[in-house]
Amino acid sequence: MSKGNVTENDLMLLLFQKTLPAYLGTLATTGNTDLYLALHTADPGEGGSQNTSEANYTGYTRVAIPRTVAGWTVTGNQAENAALVQFPLCTGGSSIVTHISVGTAGSGPGQILYSGALNASRTITDGIQPQFSAGDLVLEED
């Protein structure tokens, strides 16, 4: 079975903008105010967590993106980052990043909501600050 397109879009709105569809009534909208992007040196897989194969260059931390229209654009069953996303500057060590994930925790083994491969791997070395322009990160519900 699959979800209908409207339901897929509703799910994206709920996850990325904390917008409840009318048919869910008045559920509480507490919970995470941010989602967290993590960089990975390999596919964390469906059974992995945010710290599975996570980048570990000196200075690295996950990046918080608000669950609002300022953080995410949602249309047609897709969510995209609405603004520039900048990870911390590498001040030592290195990581070859091949995947990214969106999850629930700023550190530790947080739950992965979506993950995927980058179009091309990125080598992060001293003085490099990984970043993604608005619209570079496209997450799809289908």
TORSEFI-661338 format. One record per atom (N, C-alpha, C, O): atom name; residue in one letter; x, y, z. Coordinates in steps of 0.05 Angstrom, whole numbers. Layout:
<atoms>
+------+------+--------+--------+--------+
! bagu ! pami !     xx !     yy !     zz !
+------+------+--------+--------+--------+
!   CA !    A !      X !      Y !      Z !
...
+------+------+--------+--------+--------+
</atoms>
This chain:
<atoms>
+------+------+--------+--------+--------+
! bagu ! pami !     xx !     yy !     zz !
+------+------+--------+--------+--------+
!    N !    M !     17 !    -24 !      0 !
!   CA !    M !      0 !      0 !      0 !
!    C !    M !     17 !     25 !      0 !
!    O !    M !     40 !     24 !     10 !
!    N !    S !      7 !     46 !    -11 !
!   CA !    S !     21 !     71 !    -10 !
!    C !    S !      2 !     93 !      0 !
!    O !    S !    -22 !     90 !      1 !
!    N !    K !     14 !    115 !      8 !
!   CA !    K !     -1 !    138 !     16 !
!    C !    K !    -11 !    154 !     -8 !
!    O !    K !      2 !    153 !    -29 !
!    N !    G !    -33 !    169 !     -5 !
!   CA !    G !    -41 !    187 !    -26 !
!    C !    G !    -23 !    211 !    -27 !
!    O !    G !    -10 !    217 !     -7 !
!    N !    N !    -21 !    225 !    -50 !
!   CA !    N !     -4 !    248 !    -52 !
!    C !    N !     -9 !    270 !    -32 !
!    O !    N !      9 !    282 !    -21 !
!    N !    V !    -35 !    275 !    -27 !
!   CA !    V !    -42 !    296 !     -7 !
!    C !    V !    -32 !    287 !     21 !
!    O !    V !    -22 !    304 !     36 !
!    N !    T !    -35 !    262 !     27 !
!   CA !    T !    -26 !    252 !     53 !
!    C !    T !      4 !    254 !     55 !
!    O !    T !     15 !    261 !     76 !
!    N !    E !     19 !    248 !     34 !
!   CA !    E !     48 !    250 !     34 !
!    C !    E !     56 !    279 !     39 !
!    O !    E !     74 !    284 !     55 !
!    N !    N !     42 !    298 !     26 !
!   CA !    N !     49 !    326 !     31 !
!    C !    N !     42 !    334 !     59 !
!    O !    N !     57 !    349 !     72 !
!    N !    D !     19 !    325 !     70 !
!   CA !    D !     12 !    330 !     98 !
!    C !    D !     33 !    320 !    117 !
!    O !    D !     40 !    334 !    136 !
!    N !    L !     44 !    297 !    111 !
!   CA !    L !     65 !    286 !    128 !
!    C !    L !     90 !    303 !    128 !
!    O !    L !    102 !    308 !    149 !
!    N !    M !     97 !    313 !    104 !
!   CA !    M !    121 !    330 !    102 !
!    C !    M !    116 !    357 !    117 !
!    O !    M !    134 !    366 !    131 !
!    N !    L !     92 !    368 !    115 !
!   CA !    L !     85 !    392 !    130 !
!    C !    L !     86 !    388 !    160 !
!    O !    L !     96 !    405 !    174 !
!    N !    L !     77 !    365 !    169 !
!   CA !    L !     77 !    359 !    197 !
!    C !    L !    106 !    356 !    207 !
!    O !    L !    113 !    368 !    228 !
!    N !    L !    122 !    341 !    193 !
!   CA !    L !    150 !    336 !    202 !
!    C !    L !    167 !    361 !    200 !
!    O !    L !    183 !    367 !    218 !
!    N !    F !    165 !    376 !    178 !
!   CA !    F !    184 !    398 !    173 !
!    C !    F !    174 !    426 !    181 !
!    O !    F !    191 !    444 !    184 !
!    N !    Q !    148 !    430 !    184 !
!   CA !    Q !    138 !    456 !    191 !
!    C !    Q !    120 !    456 !    215 !
!    O !    Q !    108 !    476 !    222 !
!    N !    K !    116 !    432 !    228 !
!   CA !    K !     98 !    430 !    251 !
!    C !    K !     70 !    439 !    245 !
!    O !    K !     57 !    451 !    262 !
!    N !    T !     61 !    435 !    220 !
!   CA !    T !     34 !    443 !    211 !
!    C !    T !     16 !    418 !    211 !
!    O !    T !     21 !    400 !    195 !
!    N !    L !     -4 !    418 !    227 !
!   CA !    L !    -22 !    395 !    229 !
!    C !    L !    -44 !    397 !    207 !
!    O !    L !    -56 !    418 !    204 !
!    N !    P !    -49 !    375 !    193 !
!   CA !    P !    -72 !    375 !    175 !
!    C !    P !    -98 !    376 !    191 !
!    O !    P !   -100 !    366 !    213 !
!    N !    A !   -118 !    389 !    179 !
!   CA !    A !   -144 !    393 !    193 !
!    C !    A !   -156 !    367 !    203 !
!    O !    A !   -168 !    367 !    225 !
!    N !    Y !   -153 !    345 !    189 !
!   CA !    Y !   -166 !    320 !    197 !
!    C !    Y !   -154 !    308 !    223 !
!    O !    Y !   -165 !    290 !    234 !
!    N !    L !   -131 !    318 !    232 !
!   CA !    L !   -119 !    309 !    257 !
!    C !    L !   -130 !    324 !    281 !
!    O !    L !   -124 !    318 !    304 !
!    N !    G !   -147 !    344 !    276 !
!   CA !    G !   -159 !    358 !    298 !
!    C !    G !   -140 !    376 !    313 !
!    O !    G !   -125 !    391 !    302 !
!    N !    T !   -141 !    374 !    340 !
!   CA !    T !   -125 !    392 !    357 !
!    C !    T !   -104 !    377 !    373 !
!    O !    T !   -101 !    381 !    397 !
!    N !    L !    -89 !    360 !    360 !
!   CA !    L !    -66 !    347 !    373 !
!    C !    L !    -47 !    368 !    384 !
!    O !    L !    -44 !    389 !    372 !
!    N !    A !    -33 !    361 !    405 !
!   CA !    A !    -12 !    379 !    416 !
!    C !    A !     10 !    381 !    395 !
!    O !    A !     17 !    362 !    382 !
!    N !    T !     21 !    405 !    392 !
!   CA !    T !     43 !    409 !    373 !
!    C !    T !     69 !    415 !    387 !
!    O !    T !     85 !    430 !    377 !
!    N !    T !     73 !    402 !    410 !
!   CA !    T !     98 !    404 !    424 !
!    C !    T !    118 !    386 !    410 !
!    O !    T !    112 !    373 !    390 !
!    N !    G !    141 !    383 !    421 !
!   CA !    G !    162 !    366 !    410 !
!    C !    G !    185 !    383 !    400 !
!    O !    G !    187 !    406 !    407 !
!    N !    N !    202 !    371 !    384 !
!   CA !    N !    225 !    385 !    374 !
!    C !    N !    217 !    410 !    359 !
!    O !    N !    199 !    410 !    343 !
!    N !    T !    231 !    432 !    365 !
!   CA !    T !    228 !    457 !    350 !
!    C !    T !    247 !    457 !    327 !
!    O !    T !    244 !    473 !    308 !
!    N !    D !    268 !    440 !    327 !
!   CA !    D !    287 !    438 !    306 !
!    C !    D !    291 !    410 !    297 !
!    O !    D !    285 !    391 !    312 !
!    N !    L !    300 !    406 !    272 !
!   CA !    L !    310 !    381 !    263 !
!    C !    L !    340 !    385 !    259 !
!    O !    L !    349 !    408 !    256 !
!    N !    Y !    355 !    363 !    258 !
!   CA !    Y !    384 !    366 !    258 !
!    C !    Y !    396 !    351 !    234 !
!    O !    Y !    391 !    328 !    229 !
!    N !    L !    413 !    366 !    219 !
!   CA !    L !    427 !    354 !    197 !
!    C !    L !    454 !    342 !    206 !
!    O !    L !    468 !    355 !    222 !
!    N !    A !    460 !    318 !    197 !
!   CA !    A !    485 !    305 !    203 !
!    C !    A !    499 !    298 !    177 !
!    O !    A !    486 !    291 !    157 !
!    N !    L !    525 !    300 !    177 !
!   CA !    L !    542 !    291 !    154 !
!    C !    L !    552 !    263 !    160 !
!    O !    L !    559 !    257 !    183 !
!    N !    H !    553 !    246 !    139 !
!   CA !    H !    562 !    218 !    143 !
!    C !    H !    583 !    211 !    122 !
!    O !    H !    584 !    221 !    100 !
!    N !    T !    601 !    193 !    131 !
!   CA !    T !    623 !    184 !    113 !
!    C !    T !    615 !    158 !     99 !
!    O !    T !    631 !    148 !     82 !
!    N !    A !    592 !    148 !    104 !
!   CA !    A !    581 !    124 !     91 !
!    C !    A !    551 !    125 !     95 !
!    O !    A !    541 !    141 !    112 !
!    N !    D !    536 !    108 !     81 !
!   CA !    D !    507 !    107 !     85 !
!    C !    D !    501 !     97 !    113 !
!    O !    D !    509 !     75 !    121 !
!    N !    P !    486 !    112 !    129 !
!   CA !    P !    479 !    103 !    156 !
!    C !    P !    459 !     80 !    155 !
!    O !    P !    455 !     66 !    175 !
!    N !    G !    446 !     76 !    133 !
!   CA !    G !    427 !     54 !    129 !
!    C !    G !    401 !     59 !    144 !
!    O !    G !    399 !     76 !    161 !
!    N !    E !    381 !     42 !    138 !
!   CA !    E !    355 !     45 !    150 !
!    C !    E !    356 !     37 !    180 !
!    O !    E !    339 !     46 !    195 !
!    N !    G !    374 !     20 !    188 !
!   CA !    G !    377 !     12 !    216 !
!    C !    G !    396 !     29 !    232 !
!    O !    G !    399 !     24 !    256 !
!    N !    G !    408 !     49 !    219 !
!   CA !    G !    428 !     65 !    233 !
!    C !    G !    415 !     89 !    248 !
!    O !    G !    391 !     93 !    247 !
!    N !    S !    432 !    103 !    262 !
!   CA !    S !    423 !    127 !    276 !
!    C !    S !    440 !    150 !    266 !
!    O !    S !    458 !    147 !    248 !
!    N !    Q !    436 !    174 !    277 !
!   CA !    Q !    450 !    197 !    267 !
!    C !    Q !    480 !    196 !    271 !
!    O !    Q !    496 !    209 !    257 !
!    N !    N !    489 !    180 !    291 !
!   CA !    N !    518 !    179 !    295 !
!    C !    N !    531 !    155 !    281 !
!    O !    N !    555 !    150 !    285 !
!    N !    T !    516 !    140 !    265 !
!   CA !    T !    527 !    118 !    248 !
!    C !    T !    543 !    130 !    225 !
!    O !    T !    532 !    145 !    209 !
!    N !    S !    569 !    124 !    224 !
!   CA !    S !    587 !    135 !    203 !
!    C !    S !    586 !    165 !    202 !
!    O !    S !    589 !    177 !    180 !
!    N !    E !    583 !    178 !    224 !
!   CA !    E !    581 !    208 !    224 !
!    C !    E !    609 !    220 !    221 !
!    O !    E !    629 !    210 !    231 !
!    N !    A !    609 !    243 !    207 !
!   CA !    A !    634 !    257 !    203 !
!    C !    A !    646 !    264 !    230 !
!    O !    A !    632 !    267 !    250 !
!    N !    N !    673 !    266 !    231 !
!   CA !    N !    686 !    270 !    257 !
!    C !    N !    709 !    290 !    255 !
!    O !    N !    728 !    288 !    272 !
!    N !    Y !    709 !    307 !    235 !
!   CA !    Y !    731 !    327 !    234 !
!    C !    Y !    729 !    346 !    258 !
!    O !    Y !    708 !    349 !    270 !
!    N !    T !    752 !    357 !    266 !
!   CA !    T !    753 !    375 !    289 !
!    C !    T !    736 !    400 !    283 !
!    O !    T !    739 !    413 !    262 !
!    N !    G !    717 !    406 !    301 !
!   CA !    G !    699 !    428 !    298 !
!    C !    G !    671 !    420 !    289 !
!    O !    G !    652 !    436 !    291 !
!    N !    Y !    668 !    395 !    280 !
!   CA !    Y !    642 !    386 !    269 !
!    C !    Y !    621 !    384 !    291 !
!    O !    Y !    626 !    374 !    313 !
!    N !    T !    598 !    393 !    285 !
!   CA !    T !    573 !    388 !    300 !
!    C !    T !    550 !    388 !    280 !
!    O !    T !    552 !    398 !    258 !
!    N !    R !    528 !    376 !    289 !
!   CA !    R !    504 !    376 !    272 !
!    C !    R !    493 !    405 !    271 !
!    O !    R !    498 !    421 !    288 !
!    N !    V !    477 !    410 !    251 !
!   CA !    V !    465 !    436 !    247 !
!    C !    V !    435 !    434 !    252 !
!    O !    V !    421 !    417 !    241 !
!    N !    A !    425 !    452 !    269 !
!   CA !    A !    396 !    454 !    275 !
!    C !    A !    383 !    471 !    253 !
!    O !    A !    392 !    492 !    246 !
!    N !    I !    360 !    460 !    244 !
!   CA !    I !    343 !    475 !    225 !
!    C !    I !    315 !    476 !    237 !
!    O !    I !    304 !    455 !    244 !
!    N !    P !    304 !    500 !    240 !
!   CA !    P !    277 !    502 !    252 !
!    C !    P !    255 !    489 !    236 !
!    O !    P !    256 !    489 !    211 !
!    N !    R !    236 !    478 !    250 !
!   CA !    R !    213 !    465 !    237 !
!    C !    R !    192 !    486 !    231 !
!    O !    R !    170 !    486 !    242 !
!    N !    T !    199 !    504 !    213 !
!   CA !    T !    182 !    527 !    206 !
!    C !    T !    186 !    532 !    176 !
!    O !    T !    202 !    519 !    163 !
!    N !    V !    170 !    551 !    165 !
!   CA !    V !    174 !    558 !    137 !
!    C !    V !    201 !    571 !    132 !
!    O !    V !    211 !    572 !    110 !
!    N !    A !    213 !    583 !    153 !
!   CA !    A !    240 !    594 !    151 !
!    C !    A !    261 !    573 !    148 !
!    O !    A !    282 !    578 !    136 !
!    N !    G !    255 !    549 !    158 !
!   CA !    G !    275 !    527 !    157 !
!    C !    G !    271 !    509 !    133 !
!    O !    G !    290 !    499 !    121 !
!    N !    W !    246 !    504 !    125 !
!   CA !    W !    239 !    485 !    104 !
!    C !    W !    217 !    495 !     86 !
!    O !    W !    198 !    508 !     96 !
!    N !    T !    219 !    490 !     61 !
!   CA !    T !    198 !    495 !     41 !
!    C !    T !    186 !    468 !     35 !
!    O !    T !    200 !    449 !     29 !
!    N !    V !    160 !    466 !     37 !
!   CA !    V !    146 !    440 !     31 !
!    C !    V !    126 !    444 !      9 !
!    O !    V !    107 !    460 !     12 !
!    N !    T !    129 !    430 !    -13 !
!   CA !    T !    110 !    430 !    -35 !
!    C !    T !    112 !    403 !    -49 !
!    O !    T !    133 !    391 !    -51 !
!    N !    G !     89 !    394 !    -59 !
!   CA !    G !     88 !    370 !    -76 !
!    C !    G !    103 !    346 !    -64 !
!    O !    G !    117 !    333 !    -79 !
!    N !    N !     99 !    339 !    -39 !
!   CA !    N !    111 !    316 !    -26 !
!    C !    N !    141 !    318 !    -22 !
!    O !    N !    154 !    298 !    -18 !
!    N !    Q !    152 !    342 !    -24 !
!   CA !    Q !    180 !    347 !    -20 !
!    C !    Q !    185 !    369 !      1 !
!    O !    Q !    170 !    388 !      3 !
!    N !    A !    207 !    365 !     15 !
!   CA !    A !    216 !    386 !     33 !
!    C !    A !    244 !    394 !     24 !
!    O !    A !    260 !    377 !     18 !
!    N !    E !    250 !    420 !     24 !
!   CA !    E !    276 !    430 !     17 !
!    C !    E !    285 !    450 !     38 !
!    O !    E !    269 !    463 !     50 !
!    N !    N !    311 !    451 !     43 !
!   CA !    N !    321 !    472 !     61 !
!    C !    N !    315 !    499 !     49 !
!    O !    N !    321 !    505 !     26 !
!    N !    A !    304 !    516 !     65 !
!   CA !    A !    294 !    543 !     56 !
!    C !    A !    316 !    564 !     56 !
!    O !    A !    312 !    585 !     45 !
!    N !    A !    339 !    558 !     69 !
!   CA !    A !    360 !    578 !     72 !
!    C !    A !    387 !    563 !     70 !
!    O !    A !    388 !    539 !     71 !
!    N !    L !    408 !    579 !     68 !
!   CA !    L !    435 !    568 !     69 !
!    C !    L !    440 !    552 !     95 !
!    O !    L !    433 !    561 !    116 !
!    N !    V !    451 !    528 !     92 !
!   CA !    V !    459 !    512 !    115 !
!    C !    V !    489 !    510 !    116 !
!    O !    V !    502 !    501 !     97 !
!    N !    Q !    501 !    519 !    138 !
!   CA !    Q !    530 !    519 !    141 !
!    C !    Q !    537 !    502 !    165 !
!    O !    Q !    528 !    507 !    188 !
!    N !    F !    554 !    482 !    160 !
!   CA !    F !    566 !    466 !    182 !
!    C !    F !    590 !    481 !    193 !
!    O !    F !    600 !    499 !    179 !
!    N !    P !    599 !    474 !    217 !
!   CA !    P !    623 !    488 !    228 !
!    C !    P !    648 !    483 !    210 !
!    O !    P !    650 !    463 !    197 !
!    N !    L !    666 !    502 !    212 !
!   CA !    L !    691 !    502 !    198 !
!    C !    L !    708 !    479 !    208 !
!    O !    L !    709 !    474 !    232 !
!    N !    C !    721 !    465 !    190 !
!   CA !    C !    740 !    444 !    198 !
!    C !    C !    766 !    457 !    208 !
!    O !    C !    778 !    473 !    194 !
!    N !    T !    773 !    451 !    233 !
!   CA !    T !    798 !    462 !    244 !
!    C !    T !    819 !    441 !    248 !
!    O !    T !    840 !    447 !    260 !
!    N !    G !    814 !    417 !    239 !
!   CA !    G !    834 !    396 !    240 !
!    C !    G !    822 !    369 !    232 !
!    O !    G !    797 !    367 !    232 !
!    N !    G !    839 !    350 !    226 !
!   CA !    G !    829 !    324 !    217 !
!    C !    G !    815 !    327 !    190 !
!    O !    G !    818 !    347 !    176 !
!    N !    S !    801 !    306 !    182 !
!   CA !    S !    787 !    307 !    156 !
!    C !    S !    765 !    286 !    156 !
!    O !    S !    766 !    267 !    172 !
!    N !    S !    746 !    290 !    138 !
!   CA !    S !    725 !    270 !    133 !
!    C !    S !    718 !    272 !    104 !
!    O !    S !    716 !    293 !     92 !
!    N !    I !    713 !    249 !     92 !
!   CA !    I !    702 !    248 !     64 !
!    C !    I !    673 !    242 !     67 !
!    O !    I !    665 !    219 !     74 !
!    N !    V !    656 !    262 !     62 !
!   CA !    V !    628 !    260 !     67 !
!    C !    V !    614 !    250 !     42 !
!    O !    V !    618 !    261 !     20 !
!    N !    T !    597 !    230 !     45 !
!   CA !    T !    582 !    218 !     22 !
!    C !    T !    552 !    219 !     26 !
!    O !    T !    537 !    217 !      6 !
!    N !    H !    542 !    222 !     51 !
!   CA !    H !    514 !    222 !     57 !
!    C !    H !    507 !    243 !     77 !
!    O !    H !    524 !    254 !     91 !
!    N !    I !    481 !    249 !     78 !
!   CA !    I !    471 !    268 !     98 !
!    C !    I !    445 !    256 !    110 !
!    O !    I !    431 !    241 !     96 !
!    N !    S !    439 !    264 !    134 !
!   CA !    S !    414 !    255 !    146 !
!    C !    S !    400 !    278 !    160 !
!    O !    S !    413 !    297 !    169 !
!    N !    V !    374 !    276 !    163 !
!   CA !    V !    358 !    294 !    178 !
!    C !    V !    347 !    278 !    201 !
!    O !    V !    334 !    257 !    197 !
!    N !    G !    351 !    287 !    226 !
!   CA !    G !    343 !    271 !    249 !
!    C !    G !    333 !    288 !    271 !
!    O !    G !    328 !    312 !    269 !
!    N !    T !    330 !    275 !    294 !
!   CA !    T !    316 !    286 !    317 !
!    C !    T !    334 !    297 !    339 !
!    O !    T !    324 !    310 !    358 !
!    N !    A !    360 !    293 !    338 !
!   CA !    A !    378 !    300 !    361 !
!    C !    A !    401 !    317 !    352 !
!    O !    A !    412 !    313 !    330 !
!    N !    G !    409 !    335 !    369 !
!   CA !    G !    432 !    352 !    364 !
!    C !    G !    459 !    338 !    369 !
!    O !    G !    479 !    347 !    359 !
!    N !    S !    458 !    316 !    383 !
!   CA !    S !    482 !    299 !    388 !
!    C !    S !    473 !    271 !    396 !
!    O !    S !    449 !    267 !    401 !
!    N !    G !    491 !    253 !    396 !
!   CA !    G !    484 !    225 !    404 !
!    C !    G !    471 !    210 !    381 !
!    O !    G !    473 !    218 !    358 !
!    N !    P !    457 !    188 !    389 !
!   CA !    P !    447 !    170 !    368 !
!    C !    P !    420 !    178 !    356 !
!    O !    P !    406 !    160 !    347 !
!    N !    G !    411 !    202 !    356 !
!   CA !    G !    385 !    210 !    346 !
!    C !    G !    373 !    194 !    324 !
!    O !    G !    387 !    182 !    308 !
!    N !    Q !    347 !    194 !    323 !
!   CA !    Q !    332 !    179 !    303 !
!    C !    Q !    334 !    193 !    276 !
!    O !    Q !    330 !    217 !    274 !
!    N !    I !    340 !    177 !    255 !
!   CA !    I !    341 !    188 !    228 !
!    C !    I !    313 !    188 !    217 !
!    O !    I !    299 !    168 !    217 !
!    N !    L !    304 !    211 !    207 !
!   CA !    L !    279 !    214 !    193 !
!    C !    L !    282 !    209 !    163 !
!    O !    L !    266 !    196 !    151 !
!    N !    Y !    303 !    221 !    151 !
!   CA !    Y !    309 !    218 !    123 !
!    C !    Y !    340 !    218 !    120 !
!    O !    Y !    354 !    232 !    135 !
!    N !    S !    350 !    202 !    101 !
!   CA !    S !    378 !    203 !     95 !
!    C !    S !    382 !    197 !     65 !
!    O !    S !    364 !    186 !     52 !
!    N !    G !    405 !    205 !     55 !
!   CA !    G !    410 !    199 !     27 !
!    C !    G !    438 !    207 !     19 !
!    O !    G !    452 !    220 !     34 !
!    N !    A !    446 !    198 !     -4 !
!   CA !    A !    473 !    203 !    -15 !
!    C !    A !    474 !    231 !    -26 !
!    O !    A !    454 !    241 !    -38 !
!    N !    L !    497 !    244 !    -24 !
!   CA !    L !    502 !    269 !    -37 !
!    C !    L !    506 !    264 !    -67 !
!    O !    L !    513 !    241 !    -75 !
!    N !    N !    503 !    284 !    -84 !
!   CA !    N !    508 !    280 !   -113 !
!    C !    N !    537 !    273 !   -118 !
!    O !    N !    543 !    258 !   -136 !
!    N !    A !    555 !    284 !   -101 !
!   CA !    A !    584 !    277 !   -103 !
!    C !    A !    595 !    279 !    -75 !
!    O !    A !    586 !    295 !    -58 !
!    N !    S !    615 !    263 !    -69 !
!   CA !    S !    627 !    263 !    -43 !
!    C !    S !    642 !    290 !    -39 !
!    O !    S !    650 !    303 !    -59 !
!    N !    R !    645 !    298 !    -14 !
!   CA !    R !    659 !    323 !     -8 !
!    C !    R !    681 !    316 !     12 !
!    O !    R !    676 !    304 !     33 !
!    N !    T !    705 !    325 !      6 !
!   CA !    T !    728 !    321 !     24 !
!    C !    T !    730 !    346 !     42 !
!    O !    T !    734 !    368 !     32 !
!    N !    I !    727 !    342 !     68 !
!   CA !    I !    728 !    364 !     87 !
!    C !    I !    755 !    362 !    101 !
!    O !    I !    761 !    343 !    115 !
!    N !    T !    771 !    383 !     97 !
!   CA !    T !    797 !    385 !    110 !
!    C !    T !    800 !    412 !    123 !
!    O !    T !    782 !    429 !    122 !
!    N !    D !    822 !    416 !    136 !
!   CA !    D !    828 !    441 !    151 !
!    C !    D !    821 !    466 !    134 !
!    O !    D !    830 !    469 !    112 !
!    N !    G !    804 !    483 !    146 !
!   CA !    G !    797 !    508 !    133 !
!    C !    G !    772 !    506 !    115 !
!    O !    G !    764 !    527 !    104 !
!    N !    I !    760 !    483 !    112 !
!   CA !    I !    737 !    479 !     95 !
!    C !    I !    712 !    481 !    113 !
!    O !    I !    711 !    469 !    134 !
!    N !    Q !    692 !    495 !    103 !
!   CA !    Q !    666 !    496 !    117 !
!    C !    Q !    644 !    485 !     99 !
!    O !    Q !    636 !    499 !     80 !
!    N !    P !    635 !    461 !    104 !
!   CA !    P !    614 !    450 !     87 !
!    C !    P !    588 !    466 !     88 !
!    O !    P !    580 !    476 !    110 !
!    N !    Q !    576 !    470 !     65 !
!   CA !    Q !    551 !    485 !     65 !
!    C !    Q !    534 !    476 !     41 !
!    O !    Q !    543 !    464 !     22 !
!    N !    F !    508 !    481 !     44 !
!   CA !    F !    488 !    474 !     24 !
!    C !    F !    470 !    499 !     20 !
!    O !    F !    458 !    509 !     38 !
!    N !    S !    469 !    508 !     -5 !
!   CA !    S !    452 !    531 !    -12 !
!    C !    S !    423 !    523 !     -8 !
!    O !    S !    415 !    500 !     -8 !
!    N !    A !    406 !    544 !     -6 !
!   CA !    A !    377 !    539 !     -4 !
!    C !    A !    368 !    522 !    -27 !
!    O !    A !    375 !    527 !    -50 !
!    N !    G !    352 !    501 !    -21 !
!   CA !    G !    341 !    484 !    -41 !
!    C !    G !    360 !    461 !    -49 !
!    O !    G !    352 !    444 !    -65 !
!    N !    D !    384 !    460 !    -39 !
!   CA !    D !    403 !    438 !    -46 !
!    C !    D !    394 !    411 !    -34 !
!    O !    D !    399 !    390 !    -46 !
!    N !    L !    382 !    412 !    -10 !
!   CA !    L !    375 !    387 !      3 !
!    C !    L !    345 !    382 !     -2 !
!    O !    L !    328 !    396 !      9 !
!    N !    V !    339 !    362 !    -18 !
!   CA !    V !    312 !    356 !    -26 !
!    C !    V !    305 !    329 !    -14 !
!    O !    V !    317 !    308 !    -20 !
!    N !    L !    284 !    328 !      3 !
!   CA !    L !    275 !    304 !     16 !
!    C !    L !    247 !    298 !      5 !
!    O !    L !    230 !    315 !      3 !
!    N !    E !    243 !    273 !     -2 !
!   CA !    E !    218 !    266 !    -16 !
!    C !    E !    203 !    244 !     -1 !
!    O !    E !    215 !    225 !      9 !
!    N !    E !    177 !    247 !      0 !
!   CA !    E !    159 !    226 !     11 !
!    C !    E !    144 !    214 !    -12 !
!    O !    E !    128 !    228 !    -25 !
!    N !    D !    148 !    188 !    -16 !
!   CA !    D !    134 !    175 !    -38 !
!    C !    D !    131 !    145 !    -32 !
!    O !    D !    119 !    131 !    -48 !
+------+------+--------+--------+--------+
</atoms>
